[in-house]
């Protein structure tokens, strides 16, 4: 009966957000919920209630603090569950708690805090319109651990310094950071002018201006922006005069590649650049557009018709809307939900809730979120690779490039990796492999990304040191969950050795145990350039092998070796493509 009673309270409390009939009752219901939170010791009930309250407050920046909340805040702030602490802190901000506000500001600027926690702090401070947050974001642009999210949130605030700051740091941004910076820069007229002027001077490559960004610039409907866009990009048209001739032209480009016109691995890399933000294919990608896994992709005409004429047939769920905010920001996206108090909009780079009092206008268009001219930036071979990949019946590995390297590990979950989730997880930005009972067979967590020449630097901790782990590279997945290929080894008697799993076995037999801090974090570097393999542990060289028989490309995988109970952790991973052919951690 308690469950149904609580559900009833939440029902009327939620109803207050859109139904004035319940408005007078809501404070009483909130008071009852807070009283129950303050009295129960049941953590699962606490968490359910906090999640419900947090959902109810979405889109609201300020609500009067309910009676008894300060005591709940003080007590549950000490909870052993991280999610309970986070939800209490978020709600305390909405309720106007100065204690929560000051604490979050301090923790956000503390680089020793986990990056995942700091990102949640940015979201919490943004939700309550903290007046100090915009200035803090400008300062945090140099902090790589949170920079990608900082860029995204900078777009929410109109600040004179923002365009110059983004443009001056642009060359040093990762591919995802560049993508987000461009999305910010095309969302306001002054920002767009600064971006296009920088492009005209050659400071930002014009080829970075994808079709979707061009559409967003044109949606600003500003003469000065349109004039600069024409000067930078050239003439453009809304709709090609003859869609069928365009389809035939691209079919000729495709078939000019021969019996195997493209490479699926390279094509997936093009898909990641052009399509993955919106579309899901084989379980990977965004949700702005439809999942295309089950579509008629083997049919080349079907693929080209949808790419070249995206506005021919548009389901209502994917019609784009133009949303202008009261401070001059223009956003293009799909409206997921709209209530009296907030609007949830999915754009190419984020899904955000906008309070309705910050929305100046909303206009649904007759256009798809998929822009015209999607294939324009690509050369003929890139077009062939993309179309070949789209026609495949199963997922292909993703070839690592400087543009997509951020997809290797996002720091939050195992997106882009495959393995037994009972054994592998992400904890505070660390990849963790853990078994309480031990294993009869090796278990691997495999990346979907294929690497050629690369440098991979990371920290790992193995407990107990008597067990065994390793890092596969230039490897291939085989049947039964196994992995074949090079392995940089770890574990007592094996640290620093090089092994070929399911192949030639031990390739480098000199141990590096003397360089290892047992039971602590150890810094590992793996460098693979052409046929030369080098490794180092804590700045001490281990392997230096020229191996003409070895593979020159393949995936990365982490190993839990058969044996007793163990845990292995990996953190602070840095991956570099086409590196200089020398170790960097040697002292």
Secondary structure, 3 states (H helix, E strand, C coil): CHHHHHHHHHHHHHHCCCCHHHHHHHHHHHHHHHHHHHHCCCHHHHHHHHHHHHHHCCCCCCCCCCCCHHHHHHHHCCCCCHHHHHHHHHHHHHCCCHHHHHHHHHHHCCCCCCHHHHHHHHHHHHHCCCCCHHHHHHHHHHCCCCHHHHHHHHCCCCCCCHHHHHHHHHHHCCHHHHHHHHHHHCCCHHHHHHHHHHHHCCCCCHHHCCHHHHHHHHHCCCHHHHHHHHHHHCCCCCCCCCHHHHHHHHHHHHHCCCCCCCCHHHHHHHHHHHCCCCCEECCEECCCCCCCCCCCCCCHHHHHHHHHCCCCCCCHHHEEEEEEECCCCEEEEEEEEECCCEEEEECCCCEEEEEHHHEEEEEEEEEECCCCCCCCCCCHHHHHHHHHHHCCCCCCCEECCCCCHHHCCCCCCCCCEECCCCCEEEECCEEEEEECCCECCCEEEEEEEEECCEEEEEEEEEECCCCEEEEEEEEEECHHHCEEEEEEEEECCCCCCEEEECCCEEEECCCCHHHCCCCCCEEEEEEEECCEEEEEECCEEEEEEECCCCCCCEEEEEEECCECCEEEEEEEEEEEECCCCCCCCCC
